[in-house]
Amino acid sequence: MESFEELISKAEAGDVQSCFELGQRCALGEGVDASESAAFGWYIRAAKMGHPGAQFVVGHCYAYGLTVPVDAMEGCMWMFRASMGGNAEAYRWLSDYYQSHETPKDSVLYDYFKQRSGPEDPDATFMLAKLKELAVGTEFDPAGACADYNEAAKSGHYAARLMAATCVLNGMGTARDRSRGAGLLQELADDGYAPAAISLGRCYEYGYGVDRDRSKAFAIYRELAEFGNDAGMYSLGRCYMDGVGVDKDGPMAYAWYSAAAGRGSIAAIYGLARCHIGGVGTEKNRDLGLKLLEEAASFGQTDAMVMLGQLNARGKQVKKNTQASASWFKKAADLGDGYAQLITGDNYSNGTGLKKDSKLAMRYYLMSAAHGNDVACFNVGNAYALGRGVPRSDEQAFIWLNRAAEDNYMKAQYSVAEAYAKGRGVQKSIAKSFSIHKQLAENGFAKSQYHVAYGYMEGEGTEKDPAVAYQWFVKGAEGDDPVCLYYAGYCCQNGLGTEKDMDKAIDWYTRAAQFGHIMSREIVQKLTGQKVEIKEKESPFQAYLRSAEKGDPDAMFIVGRCYQDGVGTEKDPAKAAEWIQKAADKGNAAAKRIISQSSKQ
């Protein structure tokens, strides 16, 4: 154990944990005479540098007049700081306190931290940034939040440094640079800051700023767990549960969750809830699982809130309750969960469990997008393109669509390709448009297969090559794309890229006509004198399955859900898991979320 003098030396050099430990020793009289005032002095130094445990102690002192005069407002504000830093005791204390006391207005929170923000209290600057990020007491201000995080980081505030790195990683309030963001996380992790190592592990899980390497993520979590870090233990349990970088192992997942819970991890209580609800590594016990889930949520654990939102929406483990579902998602969203913000945006947009409000929908989409959620980025891009809830802006539309495209979201990539083709929000480049379409086409995206074929046919964005154009029209036609079917017939009729063959041409035209292509129907009638009946419309499930088989990740996810819930087809858990995994591998955010939580079993 370090001597009192050694701790003072480290504390004076800016080590926050040493400040906290000095407070503990002064309070308990370990190695020095007990002194509540001296202890409080060290605690508040640690608290102003962002130590959640110290903030809880300081809040407790103000709330009950220990060493300092009673100041309920000051006590609550320090508890608020601690709860936002992840201190579960502070979150529960605040929840209990405000059941019998008036909750301060958001504007009061904002003004409080604005007045205290500065070099003397870096954590107040950090909190001000958090309020700007969450739109509490002010408008959503990602640029302002990023600036404040960087300001607090200058004083050595580790959580602020982490958030400043995250801003770069996700492009919140600054230019997005995945590689640089991951590099900043690596620097923080090398400094021994465990939360940064956890974030870095997530980067390796999903390939954000680094090559995707789940084994590397597993190794990071395992190293933290072996050092006794509860967040590392929880993450290791999650890896064993979901097969991240290691084979699935239910008993190992349960064991690591239990170890983390024993160290006070609220996330681990959520993990244990999942185990009991799903019967993973332990006997299935729905009631115990739900109890643990609600306990974790009561401590502010956002994944537990999200899962409760999902369960209430589906009505399988609990009675279906749309309002309760929306409420849980909103609670998690207001605490900064990017996925919950996306769903809350959807709920406001559709009026699902919440009063329909397009402006609030857009605000939550923007917050989710600022956290890097690719579906939210796509939604925001479309909103700017259409002027829906925000002033129309091709430039902003391109920025947000491009962010989603960079994360391999196919719909966004298609929109970006079209933006380059038409010069919307970006300098026109037919060659760039063709390049993106070709990549999408090779991944089975039917709409882009037509654009690639057309590019080769007309020499737009690439060298003219009718033979290659015909091959691409055929690929699209094989996927039943009506326009590609028409052009395949056109090529056969006119000998473009292939030999003239009227029989083949009529076959292609007929198939196009059966899918509702009007010009093809007229051509077939003119050439053969026969009318073509339009095919009976396929079921939604069949349509999604066809798209999924052609490589569309969104369709893959929907097919997985259909097999999971028995919608439009028989339930098949194995096929559900297979399609959801395929969707996740292709970059579908919802599928990745399901796999990371395994909450929809």
N, C-alpha and C positions, 0 to 999 in steps of 0.2 A: 504494500500500500504506500502511496506517495506521501511524503511528509507535508506538513502544513505549509512550510516555506516553499517547497517545490510547486505546490498548487498555486500559491500566490504568484510565483514567478510566471507560471503558465497563464494564469488569469490576467495578469498585467499585460501579457503579450497578446491578449485577445481571445484566449481559449474559453469558449462559452461554457462548456461542460465543467471546466475547473471552477468557474464562478459559481455554478450551481452546487458543486460538491463542497465548496467553501461555505456556502450558505447552510448546507446540511450539517457540517461539522460545528459551525458556530452555534447552530440551534441545539445540537445534541451535546455540545461540550466535548467533542472528540479531538484530542490533541491541542485543545485551547480552551480557555474559560468560556462557558456558555454565555452567549450574549444575543438576545433576540434582535436588538437594534443592528448589531454587526451582521447577523444572519440576513436580516431584511435588506441591508445594503448590498450584499452579494447576490441575493435573489433578484433584486430589481435590476442589477447590472445584467444578469443572465437573461432576465425577462425582456429587456429592451433590445437584446440581440436575438430574440426569437426562440428562446428555450421554453417549450410548452409547459414542462413541469414547473419551472420557476414562475411562469405566468399564472398557473393555477394557485401556487402558494401565495403570490402577491395579491391575487384576487381574493383569496380566502382571508388574508390579513385585513384588507380594506373592508370586506363584507362584515367581519366580526370584530373589528377594532383591535387587532393583535399588533402591537408595536406602533401602529399608526391610528389616528382617529377614524371612527366609523365613517365610511363614505360609500353608500350603496351603489351610486352611479359608477364610481371608480372601480369598485369590486366587480360589478357586472362587465365593465369594459375589459378588464384583465381576464375575466373568465371567457369572454367572447374571443379574445386573442388566443387563449389556450385552446379553446374548442376548434377554432379555425386551423390551428396547428396540429390537430389530431388528438388532443387530450380528451379521452372519453369521459373522465370524471367531470371535467369542466362542462362538457356538452350536457351531461345528465343534470349537473347542478343548475345550469341555466334553464333547462327544460322544466325542472321542478320549481325554480324560483318564479318563472313567468306564468306559472299556473295560478299564482296568487298575487302577482304584481303586474303592473302595466308594462307591456313591452315597449321599449323606446322606438320612436319613429325612425325610419331609415335615414332621414335627413339628419337626425341627431347623431347617429353613428358616424355618418360621413363627416359632419362638422367637427366632431370630437377628434377624429384621427387627422383631419386636415390641419387642425390647430396644433397638434403635437408632432406632426411630421417634421423631420429634420435630422441633422447629424447626431443630436443628443438622444434621439429615440428612433433608430433605424427601423424598429419593428412597427412603429406607427406609420412610417412611410410604406412599409410592406403591406400593412393592413389597408391603407388608402388605395394601393394598387389593386388589392383583392376586391375592394368594394367597386372600383371602376370596372374590373373584369366581370363582376357578377351583377353590375347595374343596380347596386344597393345605394339608395340615397342620391343617385346621379344617373345620367344616361350611360349606356354601355359605351365604354371608351377604351378600346384595346390599345391604342397608341399611348394614351395617358398611363394605362396600367403598366405597359412595357417600360416606359420612361421611369416610372416610380420604382419598379422592380430593380432596374439597373442602378438607380440612385441609392437604394437601400443596400444593394450588393457591394457598392463602393466601401461601405463601412464594415464589410465582412459578414453580413447577415447571410447565413448559408441557405436558408429557405428562399431568400430573394435571389441568390445566385442560381439556385435550381430553377426558379421561375423565369429568370432572364434567359437561361439556356433553353427552357421549354418554349419561350416566345420565339426564339430563332428556329427551333425545331419545327414548330407548327405554323410560324408566320403570323403570330398574334401581335398586331401593332407594329410589325416590322417586316422587312423582306424575309420570306421563308428560305432557309438554307438547311436542309435536312442534315447534310454532312457536317456542317459547322456546329449545328445544335448538338448532334451526337458527340462531336469532339469536346464540346464544353461540358457535357455530362460526364465524359470520360475523365476530364481534368478534375471535376468535383469528386468523382468516385475514387480517383487516385489519391485525393486528399483525405480519404477515409469517411466521406459523408455518405452514409448508407442509403438514404432516400434517392440520391443521385444514381447509385449503383442499381437500385430497383428500376428506376426509369431507363437506365442504359440496358438492363435486361429486357425490358419491354421493346426497346428499339431492335434488339437482336431477334426477338420473337416475331416481329412484324416486318422487319427490314426497313426501318425508318432511319435513313442516314448511314446505314451500314448494310453489308450483305446479310440477308436473312440467315440466321444460324441459331436454330432452337437449342442445339447442344451447347452453344456458347451461353445462351440465356440461362439454361439449366445450371451450368457451371458457376455463373455469377451468383445465382440464388443459393446454390449449395455452399459456396464459400462464406456467404453472409450467415447462413444457418449454422454452419459449423463454429462461427464466432459467437453464436448465441443471439443473433439479431432476430427479433420476432417477425419482422416483415419478411426477412429471408426465409424463415421457417414456413410462414404462410405461403409464400410464393413457391417454395419447394413442394409443399403439399398440393398446390394447384397443378404443378407440373405432373406429379404422379397421378392426379385425378384425371387430367385432360390429355395426358400423353404429350406434353411439351418437352421435347428433347430427351425423352425417356419413355419406356413402355409404360402403359397405364398400370397402376398398382393401387387398388383401393385401400388395402390395409396400410400401405406406406403413406398414402394421402391422409388417412384418418390419424395416423400416428403423428405426422408433422403438424397437422392442424391442432391436435391435442397439446403438443409441446408448445406451439405458439400461443395458444389460449392460456396455457399455464403461465406464460410470461406477460399476460395482459393484453394480447392482441385481439382487438375487436373484429378485425377482418377474419381471424381464425374462427370466431364464433359463427360468422357467416359460412365459412368453409365447412364447419361441423354440421350446420343446418343443411347444407347441400347433401352431405353424406347421409344424414338420417332420412331426408326426403327421398333421395334416390337409392338408398340401401347400398351405398358405396363404402366398402371397408368396415361396415357394421350392419346390424339388423335394420331393416327399413322401419322407420317410426315417423309417420307423417306429423303427428301431433307434437312430438318433441322437436322435429325439424322446424315446424312453423313457429314454435315458441322461441327457439334459438334465433330464427330469422328476425322475428320482431324485436328480440333483445338487441341484436346487432344494429338494427335500424334505429332503435331508441337511443343508441349511442352515436348516431350520425354516420353509420357505415353506409355509404351510398350504393354499393353493389347489392346490399341486402334490400335497400329501398327499391332498386331497379327490379330485383327478383320478385318482390311483393307486388310491384306494378304489373309484372308479367303474369304472375299467378292470378291476380284479380281480373286481368284482361281475358285470360283463357278460361277461367272457371273450372279448372280440373282439380287441383288440390284444395281450393277454396271456392265458395260460391261466387259466381261471376258478378263483378261490381265495377262497372265502367268508371264511376266517379271516384271510387277508392283507388283504382288503377291510376287514373290521371293524377290524383293527389300524391301518390307515392312517387310517380315519375317527376312531378313538379318539385317535390321536396329534394330529391336527388339533384335535379337540374339547378335549383337555387343554391346548392352547395358546390356546384361546379362540375358535375359529372357530364361529360360531353355527349355520351349516348343518350342520357336522360333528357338533355337539352334538345336533342334532335326529336325524340318522341314527343316531348312537350310542345315543340313547334308544330309537329303533325297534329297533336290533339287540339291546339288552338286553331290551326288551319281548317280542320275538319269538324270542329265542334264536338269532339269525342271526350266526354266527361268534363269538359270545360266550355265556357261560353265562347263561341266562335269569335276570333279576333285576329285579323290578318296582320296588324301591326305587332302584336305580341308574338305571333307565330314567327314573324321575321326576326324579332329580337332574339328569340331562342335559337333560331337557325344560325344567326350570326355568331352567337356565343359558342354554339357547337362547332361551327366552321372554324372559329378562332382556336379551338382545341385540336383542329386537324381532322375532324370527322369528314370523310370524303363525300358521303351522301349529303351532309349539310352544305358542304362547299358547292356541290352540284345544285342543290336547291337555291342557294343564295345567288349563284351565277345565273340561273334561269330567272330568278326574280328581277335581277338587274337587267337582263336581256328584255324582259317583258314589261318592266316598270311596274311590277306588282308589289305594292307595299313599300317601295323605295323609288326614288327618281330613276328613270331609265338611263342606263349607262353601258354602252358596249365595252368600254375600257374595263370597268369594274366587273362586268360579266365575264370577260375573258380571263381576268386575274383569278377569279374564284373557280371558274370551270377548269382552268389550267392546273390549279392546285389539286383538284380531284383527279384530273387526268394523270398527273405525276404519280399518283398512288394507284394507277392502273384501273381506275373506274371507267369501264368501257363507254358508258353513255356520255361521260364527260369528254373522253378522248374523241368520240365522234363529233361532239359539239365544237371542240377545239379545232378539229380538222376542217369543219365547215366554216369556222371563223377565219382561218387562214385562207380558205378558198374565196371568201367574199370580202376579206379585209375588214372584218367587224371587230373593232377593239384592238387590232394588231395589224401590222403591215402585211399586205396581201402577199401570199406566197403559195402558188399552185403546187410547187415542188414539195413544200413542207406539208401541205394538205395531203398530197398523194402519199407521202412517206408514212404519215399517221394512219391513213386509211389502209395502206398495205399491211401494216403491222396488225391492225384490227382484223382485216380480212383473213390473214394467216391464222388468227386465233378464233376464226369461225363467226365473226360478226357480219351477218348477212348484208346489212345496209352498206357496209364498207366494201363488200365484195363487188357490189354494183359499181361503186365509185372507182375501184381499181380497174375493173373491166373497161369502164368508160374512158379512163385515163389512157390505157393502152390503145384503145380503139381510135381516140382522137389525138393522141400524142400530147396530152395535157399533164404536165408534171413529170413525164417520163418519155422515153423513146416510143414512137408509134410502133405497135406490134399487134396486128389484127389476130394473129394466131393465139398469142397469149391472152388477148382480150376475150376471145371466144372461150378459152379454158376457164377464165374467171366467171364469165356469164354462166357457164355450165355448173360451176361450183355453187353459185348463188341459186341457180335453177334447181339443183339437187336438194337444196334446202327449201324449195317451194316458194321462193321469192318471186312474186308475179312479174316484176319489172325485168328481172334476170331471165325468167322464162320467156318473156316476149323477145328480148334481145337475142337469146339463143336461137329462137325461131327466125328472127330477122337475119342473123348471120348465115344460117343454113339456107334460107331462101335466096340470099344474094351472094353466097360464096365468099363471105368475109371471114377470113381466118380459118376457114374450113371449106370442104368441097360443097358445092350446091347439092342440096338434097331436100326436095319438096316434101317427101314423106316425113322426114325428121322435123322439118320446119312446122308442118301441120301438127305434129305431135306436141312440139313445144308450145305452139300457139294455143292448142286445145287445153293444155294444162294451165297455161296462164289465164285463159278464159274461165276455166273452172274455179279459179281463185278470184274471179271478179274483175279481171283486166278487160276493160270495155273494148279497147282497140283490137286486142287479140280475138275477142268474140266476133267482132265485125269482119276481121280478116278470115277467120275460119268459115263463117257463113258465106262470105263472098267466094272463097276457094272451093268449098265443098257443098254449099247449099244447105248445110246442116246447122241447126241451132245447138249451142252448147249450154247444158244445164250447169248452173253454179253448184259446186259441191256443198253439201250440208255443212253448216258451220261446225267446226270441231269444238269440243268442250274446252273450257279454259285450261284444264289440267293438260289435255293433249297438246294444246298450243304451247304451253310453257315447257312441256317435256321435249317437244320438237326443238324449241329454241335452246334448251339446256343441252341437248345432245349435239347441237352445233357450236357449243362453247360459250353461251351467254351466261355469265356468273350470276346475274340477277335472277334469271330463270332457274338456274341451278338451285339457288336458295329457296325460291318459291316451291319448286318440285320437292325439295327436301322437307319443307314444312307441310306440303300436301300429304306426303307419305307419313310424316310424323303424326298428323292430326286426322288422317283418313278423309281428307277433303278432295272429292272428285276421284278417289281411288281407294283401294283397301289400305289399311294401316300396315306399314312395314318399317319397323325401327331400323333395321339394317340398311335398307335403301335410303331412309331418311338421313342417317349418319353419313352414308357415302356421298350423297348429293350436297349436303351441307359442308362437308370437308372439301369437296371439289370447288364449291363456291368460295370458301375461305381461301383456298390455294390460288384462286383467280383474283383475289383482292376484295371480295364482297365484305363490307364492314359488318353488316348484321350477322353474317355467318361466323366471322371472326369473333364477334362478341359472344355468340352462343357457345362456341367451342371453348373460349377462355373461361366462361362461367359454368358451362354444362347445366344451365338453369332451366332448360326446357326439355326435361326428360319425361 
